Structures are given as C-alpha cells and as structure tokens.
Amino acid sequence: MKVISGTLKGRNILGYNIAGTRPTMDRVKESVFGTIQSYVPNSIVLDLFAGSGNLGIEAISNGAKYCYFIDNNIEAIKIIKKNIDTFNIKDKSTILHGDYNKTLDYFHNSNIKFDIIFVDPPYKYEIIEKVIDKVIEYNLLNEDGIIVLEFEKDKLKENYENLSLIKNKKYGEKYIYIYQK
C-alpha cells in the first residue's frame, strides 16, 4: 500500500494486514482522489474508521490542512501513529481511539466541522446511514463539504436532507458514493 499522489507520493503505508480492517485498494483510492482533488487543498478532513490512515494520509499528501484519524481498533491506532511519525505529519494530524458515535459527539460538542469526511467502516456492520444521519444532525460538514463512503451491502438514497449524491461507482463488490452538502 502506497501514497499514490502528492508530496508523499510513492511512500509505503504500514498496516495492510491489521486484523479487522480492509484497506482501500490503490486503484479505488486513485479514482476517488481524482474525483475529489479540487476539494482537498487546505481542507479539514475526518478519516472515520481510519484503519492504517490510508485515506487521511493521501489527503494530507495532496494538500489537506489537517486530518483527524479515528478508529476503535487499538492495533490500527498504533499503526496510524507509526505512519504519522514516519511521514512527519504530526503537525497536521490528530489521532483519536474510540467508537464512531462517541467521536462524532466529541466533534459536535467541540464545534469541529469538516470539508471532507471519509467513511469506510467494516462492511459487516452496515452502518453507513447511521453515520450519515449523525453527520447531518450534528451539522459536521462545512458548506460545499463532501462525504466519501465506501461500502458493500448498505442501500443508500440519492439525497439525504442537505446532502446530494454527486458521484457513485462500483469496484467489484465495493461501492463508492460521494455526497456534497
């Protein structure tokens, strides 16, 4: 697993084999970042269910101002910390170990909003709509912000209140949906 573009391009990302995680494939990541490249510079990013930190690191490599990495798996948190140290991007990163509900509550209570939210939970949970609902309820996206969702079996709608589907694509058994506020 490598950083595919930007200032960290070609660098290896640790954590391909963290138990309980499933890294976004490089070709999927390349397609997603090709689609969202105009949103990334100077953005505040949330990498929810971060795993190795793959998506957030790619965002920082492409000019994101700051990224919050969230995961409930302590092994994933250790790998994210190693990756952040290796890439020398501690000044652009916060790593939080915890459940997605509690961390979304924290962002709401701290009045922290995002330009880009990556949501890539373990497929077996089928919780994408719960995350979308909470993002909307807590108003966690800045105006014109996007939420990038990777899933397998969830059934999603074209629109959710103030979110409109701007892109969707299937990669094998995986789907990527991108909504904009």
C-alpha positions as CSV (number, residue, x, y, z in Angstrom):
1,M,0.0,0.0,0.0
2,K,1.5,3.3,-1.1
3,V,0.7,7.0,-1.2
4,I,-0.4,7.4,-4.8
5,S,0.0,11.2,-5.3
6,G,1.1,14.5,-3.8
7,T,4.1,15.4,-1.7
8,L,4.3,11.9,-0.1
9,K,3.9,10.0,-3.4
10,G,5.4,6.6,-3.6
11,R,6.0,6.2,0.2
12,N,4.8,2.9,1.8
13,I,1.9,3.0,4.2
14,L,2.1,0.4,7.0
15,G,-0.9,-1.5,8.1
16,Y,-2.1,-3.5,5.1
17,N,-2.7,-6.5,7.4
18,I,-4.3,-5.1,10.5
19,A,-6.8,-7.6,11.9
20,G,-10.4,-6.5,11.4
21,T,-9.5,-3.9,8.7
22,R,-9.8,-3.9,4.9
23,P,-7.6,-1.2,3.2
24,T,-9.0,0.7,0.3
25,M,-7.4,-0.6,-2.9
26,D,-4.9,1.7,-4.6
27,R,-6.9,1.8,-7.8
28,V,-10.1,2.8,-5.9
29,K,-8.1,5.4,-3.9
30,E,-6.7,6.8,-7.1
31,S,-10.2,7.1,-8.7
32,V,-11.6,8.7,-5.5
33,F,-8.8,11.3,-5.3
34,G,-9.1,12.0,-9.0
35,T,-12.8,12.9,-8.4
36,I,-12.3,14.9,-5.2
37,Q,-9.0,16.6,-6.0
38,S,-10.5,20.1,-6.1
39,Y,-11.9,19.7,-2.6
40,V,-8.6,18.6,-0.9
41,P,-6.3,21.7,-0.8
42,N,-6.5,23.4,2.6
43,S,-9.3,21.1,3.8
44,I,-10.1,19.8,7.2
45,V,-10.5,16.1,6.9
46,L,-12.1,13.3,9.0
47,D,-10.9,9.8,8.4
48,L,-13.5,7.8,10.3
49,F,-12.8,4.1,10.6
50,A,-9.3,5.0,9.6
51,G,-7.6,1.6,9.7
52,S,-4.0,2.4,8.6
53,G,-4.8,6.1,8.0
54,N,-4.5,5.4,4.2
55,L,-7.2,7.9,3.1
56,G,-6.3,10.7,5.5
57,I,-2.6,10.4,4.7
58,E,-3.4,10.6,1.0
59,A,-5.5,13.8,1.7
60,I,-2.6,15.4,3.6
61,S,-0.2,14.4,0.8
62,N,-2.5,16.2,-1.6
63,G,-2.7,19.5,0.4
64,A,-5.2,18.9,3.2
65,K,-4.5,21.3,6.0
66,Y,-5.4,18.9,8.8
67,C,-6.8,15.4,9.4
68,Y,-8.5,13.7,12.3
69,F,-7.9,9.9,12.3
70,I,-10.5,7.8,14.2
71,D,-10.5,4.1,14.8
72,N,-11.9,1.8,17.6
73,N,-9.1,-0.8,17.0
74,I,-6.1,-0.2,19.2
75,E,-3.8,-2.0,16.7
76,A,-5.0,0.4,14.0
77,I,-4.3,3.3,16.2
78,K,-0.7,2.1,16.8
79,I,-0.2,1.7,13.0
80,I,-1.6,5.2,12.3
81,K,0.8,6.7,14.9
82,K,3.7,4.9,13.2
83,N,2.6,6.2,9.8
84,I,2.1,9.7,11.0
85,D,5.6,9.7,12.6
86,T,7.2,8.1,9.5
87,F,5.7,10.7,7.2
88,N,6.5,13.6,9.7
89,I,2.9,14.9,9.6
90,K,2.2,15.1,13.3
91,D,1.5,18.9,13.0
92,K,-1.3,18.1,10.6
93,S,-2.9,15.2,12.5
94,T,-4.9,14.2,15.5
95,I,-5.5,10.5,16.3
96,L,-8.4,9.5,18.4
97,H,-9.1,6.0,19.6
98,G,-12.8,5.4,20.1
99,D,-16.2,4.4,18.9
100,Y,-17.6,6.5,15.9
101,N,-20.6,7.6,17.9
102,K,-18.6,9.0,20.7
103,T,-16.1,10.7,18.4
104,L,-18.9,12.3,16.3
105,D,-20.4,13.5,19.7
106,Y,-17.0,14.9,20.6
107,F,-16.7,16.9,17.3
108,H,-20.2,18.2,17.7
109,N,-19.6,19.3,21.3
110,S,-16.2,20.9,20.2
111,N,-17.8,22.6,17.2
112,I,-15.3,21.0,14.8
113,K,-16.5,20.8,11.2
114,F,-15.0,19.2,8.1
115,D,-14.6,19.8,4.4
116,I,-14.1,16.1,3.7
117,I,-15.3,13.1,5.7
118,F,-14.2,9.6,4.7
119,V,-16.4,6.8,6.0
120,D,-15.1,3.3,5.4
121,P,-16.4,1.0,8.2
122,P,-16.1,-2.8,8.3
123,Y,-18.7,-3.9,5.8
124,K,-20.3,-6.4,8.2
125,Y,-21.7,-3.5,10.3
126,E,-23.8,-1.9,7.6
127,I,-23.9,1.4,9.5
128,I,-23.3,4.0,6.7
129,E,-26.8,5.5,7.0
130,K,-26.4,5.9,10.8
131,V,-23.2,7.8,10.2
132,I,-24.8,10.0,7.5
133,D,-27.7,10.8,9.9
134,K,-25.4,11.8,12.7
135,V,-23.2,14.0,10.3
136,I,-26.4,15.7,9.2
137,E,-27.9,16.0,12.7
138,Y,-24.7,17.5,14.1
139,N,-24.0,19.6,11.0
140,L,-20.4,18.3,10.8
141,L,-19.8,19.2,7.2
142,N,-18.9,22.7,6.1
143,E,-20.8,24.3,3.3
144,D,-19.9,22.5,0.0
145,G,-18.2,19.8,2.0
146,I,-18.2,16.2,0.9
147,I,-18.7,12.8,2.5
148,V,-17.0,9.9,0.8
149,L,-18.5,6.5,1.6
150,E,-17.1,3.0,0.9
151,F,-19.4,0.1,1.4
152,E,-20.6,-3.3,0.1
153,K,-24.2,-4.1,1.1
154,D,-25.7,-0.9,2.5
155,K,-28.6,0.6,0.4
156,L,-28.2,4.3,0.1
157,K,-30.5,7.0,-1.3
158,E,-29.8,9.8,-3.9
159,N,-30.2,12.5,-1.3
160,Y,-30.2,12.9,2.5
161,E,-31.7,16.2,3.7
162,N,-28.9,18.6,2.7
163,L,-26.6,16.0,1.0
164,S,-26.8,15.3,-2.7
165,L,-25.1,12.4,-4.4
166,I,-22.5,13.8,-6.9
167,K,-20.8,10.5,-7.8
168,N,-21.2,6.8,-7.4
169,K,-19.2,3.9,-8.8
170,K,-18.9,0.2,-8.3
171,Y,-15.5,-1.5,-8.0
172,G,-16.0,-5.3,-7.9
173,E,-18.2,-5.9,-4.8
174,K,-17.4,-2.4,-3.3
175,Y,-19.3,0.9,-3.9
176,I,-18.0,4.4,-3.5
177,Y,-20.7,7.1,-3.1
178,I,-19.8,10.8,-2.7
179,Y,-22.3,13.3,-1.4
180,Q,-22.0,17.1,-1.2
181,K,-23.6,19.5,1.2
